[in-house]
């Protein structure tokens, strides 16, 4: 009995020591530069968001946040790198909606969206939009477009930024909910997909507001619906897909920060608090608004539940739409 008591006493001291170390580390966090992995190349939405939040957090922490582009394999390379990093708060991941899509689209993404990461917060999101060439006879509204698609199975085309992309999966979800059989045309990015809709080579595409609005304002594209439960604050005059008769297609491209699983909770809390401060800053909100992005910060717990729900949704879409995994 005495031996057991001694063991318990030693364990208590050990646990207390570890707790003290974690608390001390959090109080002094960060004491050196932080690496923020952006799993895509320079110039895109993720790069913009990663560098914007890195700069603001650097100012607040008084410590450098180094944005590091690690593109390749639809974001898998950078994401895998972050998953394998030491969970001490000094390596973070800038994730977007592809983070959850990849777990459903790829047979072996080599990371688990829930087990390998600790969420911190979403930064902002932008809605996906269904757009068409305004000169098409069925471009008046979404209902006319759906009637035309049903009358001509496989004839109408819908472009995307590539197989497995957010625009592709949102298009598949739209097709399933609308009950239409359209032909998917994958491109290497959103820009050529939009260009072919402008020129009439493709009938429609799904894209985010950030790349679509300039063409809409120029009269070269028309938005038929927003993939959101409610009208976007960015586009108050544009109806949702549900208003056009296609319910439950609520998809946005979000950007958020995650840490490798096992990062001490005090560090996650410090990161979260500083992110809330950064996202609420007027200069950050102005920059987001200029890029058609809406601030949508949340708690680590809400972010985790969101990831869980998205993984389940995209897994069902891949199965129901008969999309072959890569």
Buried (B, 14 or more C-beta within 10 A) or exposed (E): EEEEEEEEEEEEEEEEEEEEEBEEBBEEBBEEEBBBBBBBEEEBBBBBBBBBBBBBBBEBBEBBBEBBBBBBBBBBBBBBBBBEBEBBBBBBBBBBBBBBBBBBBBEEBBBEBBEBBBBBBBBBBBBBBBBBBBEBEBBEBBBBBBEBBBEBEEEBBBBBBBBBBBBBBBBBBBBBBBEBEBBBBBBEBBEBBBBBBBEEBBBBBBBBBBBBBEBBEEEBBBBBBBBBEEBBEBBEEBBBBBBBEBEEBBBBBBBBBBBBEEBBEBBBEBBBEBBEEBBEBEEBBEBBBEBBBBBBBBBBEEBBEBBEEBBEBBBEBBEEBEBEEE
